[in-house]
């Protein structure tokens, strides 16, 4: 069966790779190609965030966690093990995905008097400046290529593609007319490495404006913002300074004079009431599998969702052998 995957961010690339490894004939089209995708600017680490429903998210995230553990053994992936400490002004808000990790622990943050409670667990930093090129190379090694081919309507897709996998992220709102899908703007600041960086990721429990420190191999990424229905991604120096100030509450060294800002980035999280991962049969000749609306957890859910897409592809083959 010829499968056409639309979208070459982390969700689209991962899905295409997984399907090709399952033996399917896969084409990959996109209107944005790495390093020009939203995925490329993410301060990515394994952490289910702004994605629903909780039970499915926990399952997908757990599956991805295991894949990242395997991929971390390959240096080119940019995946490294670390820990994350999340701080709360009030009582701990226990995450719905707690059972997805084995070393979740709640504690009182004695070294940060602004916070009342906290939890920690082991996680993975996924440096997207390395991980996206790695995925592109894996796709190439599997014989695939990414075609710059924007799709405005599914009807414009050639008839030979009887099964389409829609991984277009926020672009799915226009493509499908899905008004349940909204943008949640996220800003980050990249800073030069410090001689002594935090031992792991530091995060506070703010919602719209929060502090986030992600130490990577070549830099340190600070965040962030979660601004629903805000789609202007132009540079905002005032917002960037506010991010640094919030992060300095988590790690006072950021308030010193030796800091050097390398740049900033902004992207739109595709947020939906629930992740849309489902099969839509639009005609006798064509079906669409939707895989979008992952909120702030696209990387975190990528491999788990790709597995569910593969199961739906198999279902289509069994139910409608005429599509082969």
Backbone torsions as a table, in degrees:
resi	resn	phi	psi	omega
1	UNK	NA	133.3	175.2
2	UNK	-83.6	122.3	-179.7
3	UNK	-113.3	132.8	176.7
4	UNK	-110.5	119.2	175.6
5	UNK	-98.1	127.3	176.8
6	UNK	-103.2	124.0	179.4
7	UNK	108.6	128.0	-176.8
8	UNK	-122.5	29.9	166.7
9	UNK	-76.9	-165.1	-176.1
10	UNK	-64.2	-34.4	179.0
11	UNK	-68.5	-47.3	-178.9
12	UNK	-65.6	-46.2	179.6
13	UNK	-62.0	-46.0	-179.4
14	UNK	-62.0	-43.8	179.8
15	UNK	-62.8	-45.0	179.9
16	UNK	-61.8	-43.8	179.5
17	UNK	-61.7	-46.4	-178.1
18	UNK	-63.1	-43.1	179.9
19	UNK	-65.4	-41.1	178.6
20	UNK	-63.2	-40.3	178.4
21	UNK	-66.0	-24.5	176.8
22	UNK	-81.8	0.1	175.4
23	UNK	96.5	9.6	-179.2
24	UNK	-87.2	151.2	173.5
25	UNK	-84.2	116.3	-169.9
26	UNK	-127.2	132.9	169.2
27	UNK	-110.5	149.7	-177.5
28	UNK	-128.5	116.1	178.3
29	UNK	-115.3	149.3	-179.8
30	UNK	-156.9	155.3	173.0
31	UNK	-97.1	-8.8	174.5
32	UNK	-141.8	134.9	-176.3
33	UNK	-124.2	139.9	178.4
34	UNK	-52.5	134.3	13.9
35	UNK	-92.2	24.6	-176.1
36	UNK	-103.4	17.8	-179.5
37	UNK	-98.1	163.7	175.0
38	UNK	-60.6	-36.0	-179.8
39	UNK	-58.1	-33.6	-175.4
40	UNK	-65.5	-25.4	-175.8
41	UNK	-99.4	2.5	-177.4
42	UNK	-70.8	140.6	170.8
43	UNK	-86.9	73.8	-161.1
44	UNK	-82.5	134.9	168.1
45	UNK	-153.4	158.7	-178.6
46	UNK	-69.1	111.0	178.7
47	UNK	-167.6	109.5	179.6
48	UNK	-65.6	117.4	-172.7
49	UNK	-142.8	128.2	175.6
50	UNK	54.0	43.1	177.9
51	UNK	-137.9	142.1	-172.3
52	UNK	-143.1	156.5	4.1
53	UNK	-82.8	159.2	-169.9
54	UNK	-61.4	-41.2	-175.5
55	UNK	-68.8	-43.9	178.7
56	UNK	-67.4	-40.9	179.0
57	UNK	-59.6	-43.3	179.5
58	UNK	-61.5	-39.8	-179.7
59	UNK	-68.3	-47.9	178.8
60	UNK	-62.0	-41.4	-177.9
61	UNK	-65.0	-40.4	179.3
62	UNK	-62.7	-41.5	178.6
63	UNK	-62.9	-43.1	178.5
64	UNK	-65.3	-37.1	179.5
65	UNK	-55.2	-44.8	179.8
66	UNK	-64.8	-38.5	178.6
67	UNK	-66.4	-41.4	179.4
68	UNK	-63.4	-34.3	176.4
69	UNK	-60.1	-41.8	178.4
70	UNK	-69.6	-43.9	-177.2
71	UNK	-67.6	-25.8	-178.5
72	UNK	-63.4	-17.2	178.6
73	UNK	-75.3	-9.9	177.2
74	UNK	-107.5	114.5	-172.9
75	UNK	-59.9	-34.1	-175.7
76	UNK	-62.8	-19.0	-178.0
77	UNK	-71.3	-23.7	-175.8
78	UNK	74.6	17.0	-179.5
79	UNK	-99.5	124.8	179.8
80	UNK	-133.1	147.0	178.0
81	UNK	-75.5	143.2	176.9
82	UNK	-156.5	-172.3	174.3
83	UNK	-122.9	161.9	175.1
84	UNK	-130.9	133.4	173.2
85	UNK	-113.2	122.2	176.6
86	UNK	-112.5	129.3	-172.9
87	UNK	-109.3	144.6	-177.4
88	UNK	-126.3	142.2	174.5
89	UNK	-72.2	-26.8	179.3
90	UNK	-120.3	-152.0	179.1
91	UNK	-64.0	155.3	177.0
92	UNK	-61.2	136.3	171.2
93	UNK	-98.3	101.4	-175.5
94	UNK	-64.6	127.6	-176.3
95	UNK	-74.1	147.5	179.3
96	UNK	-66.5	-21.7	-177.5
97	UNK	-95.7	17.5	-175.5
98	UNK	-50.4	-41.3	-176.1
99	UNK	-71.1	-7.5	178.9
100	UNK	-75.7	-16.3	178.7
101	UNK	-120.5	155.1	-172.8
102	UNK	-99.3	-12.2	-173.3
103	UNK	-124.7	31.2	177.1
104	UNK	-61.0	135.5	-178.4
105	UNK	-148.3	133.5	174.1
106	UNK	-95.7	145.2	-178.8
107	UNK	-154.3	165.3	177.1
108	UNK	-97.0	122.5	-175.8
109	UNK	-78.4	87.7	-174.9
110	UNK	-71.0	-22.6	-177.7
111	UNK	-91.5	-1.0	179.3
112	UNK	-133.1	92.0	-171.0
113	UNK	-68.4	-15.7	179.2
114	UNK	-74.0	-12.0	-174.9
115	UNK	-118.4	142.7	-176.7
116	UNK	-90.5	-34.9	-174.7
117	UNK	-149.4	171.0	-177.7
118	UNK	-164.6	163.1	166.7
119	UNK	-134.9	162.2	179.0
120	UNK	-142.2	157.0	173.3
121	UNK	-165.5	167.2	177.6
122	UNK	-82.9	142.1	-178.7
123	UNK	-148.2	-168.4	-179.0
124	UNK	-128.7	132.4	166.6
125	UNK	-88.0	130.2	177.5
126	UNK	-115.4	98.5	-178.0
127	UNK	-73.5	105.8	-172.2
128	UNK	-69.0	-19.5	175.3
129	UNK	-67.7	-18.2	176.7
130	UNK	-109.4	-36.8	-173.8
131	UNK	-69.7	-42.1	179.4
132	UNK	-64.0	-45.4	174.4
133	UNK	-60.2	-34.8	178.0
134	UNK	-63.2	-47.0	179.3
135	UNK	-61.7	-40.9	178.6
136	UNK	-61.3	-39.3	-179.8
137	UNK	-69.3	-39.9	176.6
138	UNK	-60.2	-44.7	179.3
139	UNK	-61.4	-42.4	178.3
140	UNK	-64.1	-43.1	180.0
141	UNK	-63.7	-25.5	177.0
142	UNK	-83.5	3.5	178.6
143	UNK	91.1	9.5	-177.6
144	UNK	-94.2	163.3	172.7
145	UNK	-141.2	155.3	177.2
146	UNK	-101.4	119.3	-179.7
147	UNK	-98.3	129.5	173.6
148	UNK	-74.7	98.5	-173.7
149	UNK	-146.7	82.8	178.4
150	UNK	-62.1	142.5	178.1
151	UNK	-120.6	121.6	179.6
152	UNK	-92.0	-36.5	179.4
153	UNK	-136.5	142.8	177.2
154	UNK	-60.9	-30.2	-179.5
155	UNK	-64.4	-18.6	179.9
156	UNK	-80.1	-11.1	-179.1
157	UNK	-76.2	131.6	-179.3
158	UNK	-53.2	147.6	-174.5
159	UNK	-62.7	-21.7	-178.7
160	UNK	-62.2	-24.5	179.5
161	UNK	-92.7	94.7	-177.2
162	UNK	-84.8	-14.4	177.4
163	UNK	-129.7	119.0	-179.6
164	UNK	-112.4	136.3	174.2
165	UNK	-111.5	115.5	-172.8
166	UNK	-92.4	100.6	179.6
167	UNK	-117.9	45.4	-170.8
168	UNK	-90.7	7.4	175.7
169	UNK	58.9	-133.7	-179.3
170	UNK	-65.7	-23.6	177.2
171	UNK	-63.2	-16.9	179.3
172	UNK	-66.4	-21.8	179.1
173	UNK	-60.9	-45.7	180.0
174	UNK	-75.4	-39.8	-176.1
175	UNK	-66.9	-37.7	-174.9
176	UNK	-107.5	-11.4	-174.1
177	UNK	71.7	26.0	-176.5
178	UNK	-84.6	98.9	-177.7
179	UNK	-83.3	-0.6	171.0
180	UNK	-76.3	-13.7	-178.6
181	UNK	-92.2	122.7	179.3
182	UNK	-125.1	162.9	175.8
183	UNK	-93.9	139.2	171.5
184	UNK	-125.0	104.9	-174.4
185	UNK	-66.7	136.7	176.0
186	UNK	-128.0	132.7	178.4
187	UNK	-116.3	144.0	174.0
188	UNK	-137.2	158.2	177.1
189	UNK	-123.3	132.1	175.7
190	UNK	-98.0	133.3	-177.1
191	UNK	-128.7	149.6	177.4
192	UNK	-61.8	145.2	-179.8
193	UNK	-57.8	144.4	173.0
194	UNK	-93.2	157.3	176.6
195	UNK	-60.8	-34.9	178.7
196	UNK	-128.8	100.2	-178.6
197	UNK	-93.7	165.2	175.8
198	UNK	-57.0	150.8	-178.6
199	UNK	-71.8	-21.9	179.7
200	UNK	-154.2	-168.5	179.6
201	UNK	-77.6	137.1	175.7
202	UNK	-116.7	135.4	-174.3
203	UNK	-146.9	137.7	173.1
204	UNK	-107.4	172.4	-168.7
205	UNK	-92.3	14.6	177.1
206	UNK	-60.9	155.3	-179.0
207	UNK	-100.4	-73.6	-175.6
208	UNK	-71.9	-41.1	177.4
209	UNK	-124.3	126.4	-175.4
210	UNK	-147.1	168.4	176.5
211	UNK	-104.3	134.9	-179.6
212	UNK	-147.9	127.0	-179.8
213	UNK	-124.3	119.8	-177.5
214	UNK	-123.5	99.8	179.6
215	UNK	-79.0	121.0	-179.4
216	UNK	-113.4	177.5	-175.4
217	UNK	-64.6	-38.4	-173.3
218	UNK	-109.2	-9.3	-178.0
219	UNK	-162.9	-173.8	173.9
220	UNK	-131.8	132.1	-175.8
221	UNK	-107.0	131.0	-179.8
222	UNK	-114.8	142.9	175.5
223	UNK	-145.2	-178.5	-2.2
224	UNK	-164.9	-170.0	177.0
225	UNK	-137.2	153.1	173.5
226	UNK	-136.8	94.5	-170.9
227	UNK	-120.3	100.0	-176.7
228	UNK	-68.8	143.1	178.0
229	UNK	60.9	26.9	173.9
230	UNK	-114.4	115.3	-172.2
231	UNK	-116.0	3.9	177.8
232	UNK	-83.5	112.9	-177.3
233	UNK	-104.5	22.4	177.2
234	UNK	-69.9	158.0	-179.0
235	UNK	-62.2	135.8	179.3
236	UNK	-133.1	96.0	-175.6
237	UNK	-63.6	-33.3	178.1
238	UNK	-63.5	-43.6	178.2
239	UNK	-64.9	-38.1	179.5
240	UNK	-65.1	-41.5	177.9
241	UNK	-65.0	-35.7	178.5
242	UNK	-67.0	-36.1	176.6
243	UNK	-62.7	-46.2	179.6
244	UNK	-61.2	-41.8	179.9
245	UNK	-63.3	-42.7	179.1
246	UNK	-65.2	-39.5	-179.8
247	UNK	-68.9	-29.6	177.9
248	UNK	-65.1	-23.1	174.7
249	UNK	-69.8	-30.9	177.4
250	UNK	-80.3	-35.9	-175.9
251	UNK	-142.3	96.0	-172.2
252	UNK	-56.1	-23.6	-179.4
253	UNK	-58.8	-22.7	179.4
254	UNK	-69.0	-17.5	179.1
255	UNK	-83.7	-3.4	-178.1
256	UNK	-76.8	175.3	-176.4
257	UNK	-85.9	-11.6	-174.9
258	UNK	-85.1	-1.1	-178.7
259	UNK	-70.7	145.7	178.2
260	UNK	-133.3	115.9	179.3
261	UNK	-80.4	127.3	-179.7
262	UNK	-93.1	-23.7	-178.8
263	UNK	161.5	-178.0	178.9
264	UNK	-142.9	164.7	-179.8
265	UNK	-148.6	160.2	-178.9
266	UNK	-144.8	140.0	177.7
267	UNK	-145.6	166.0	-178.4
268	UNK	-110.2	114.5	175.7
269	UNK	-74.0	134.7	177.4
270	UNK	-87.2	97.8	-173.4
271	UNK	-102.5	137.7	-178.8
272	UNK	-141.9	159.3	178.8
273	UNK	-58.1	-35.3	170.2
274	UNK	-144.3	149.1	172.2
275	UNK	-57.3	133.1	177.6
276	UNK	-92.3	99.5	175.6
277	UNK	-128.2	93.9	-173.5
278	UNK	-157.4	161.5	178.7
279	UNK	-96.4	130.8	175.6
280	UNK	-121.3	119.8	178.6
281	UNK	-94.1	107.7	-173.4
282	UNK	-94.6	-14.7	177.3
283	UNK	-166.0	176.8	176.1
284	UNK	-64.5	-28.1	-174.3
285	UNK	-97.3	-16.0	-170.9
286	UNK	-142.1	142.4	173.6
287	UNK	-129.7	153.1	176.9
288	UNK	-125.6	132.3	171.0
289	UNK	-105.0	117.8	179.8
290	UNK	-90.4	136.0	-180.0
291	UNK	-144.7	76.9	-177.9
292	UNK	-152.1	173.3	179.8
293	UNK	87.6	35.6	-174.3
294	UNK	-86.0	5.9	175.7
295	UNK	58.9	-130.1	179.5
296	UNK	-95.4	21.3	-173.4
297	UNK	-130.0	30.1	-178.3
298	UNK	-58.0	-49.0	178.8
299	UNK	-63.4	-45.6	-176.4
300	UNK	-59.9	-34.6	-175.5
301	UNK	-99.8	-3.8	-166.0
302	UNK	-57.0	-50.8	-175.3
303	UNK	-74.4	-36.9	177.1
304	UNK	-63.0	-43.2	178.8
305	UNK	-67.5	-37.2	177.8
306	UNK	-60.5	-36.7	177.2
307	UNK	-64.0	-40.0	178.0
308	UNK	-68.8	-35.8	176.0
309	UNK	-61.7	-43.8	179.7
310	UNK	-60.2	-38.2	178.4
311	UNK	-65.3	-37.7	178.1
312	UNK	-69.0	-35.7	176.1
313	UNK	-61.4	-43.7	178.2
314	UNK	-62.8	-38.2	178.4
315	UNK	-61.8	-43.1	178.8
316	UNK	-61.3	-42.9	-179.1
317	UNK	-62.9	-38.5	-179.1
318	UNK	-73.9	-40.8	-175.4
319	UNK	-78.7	-31.3	-173.7
320	UNK	-135.8	70.2	-177.9
321	UNK	-57.7	-18.7	178.6
322	UNK	-66.8	-15.3	178.6
323	UNK	-79.6	-9.9	-178.1
324	UNK	-71.4	NA	NA
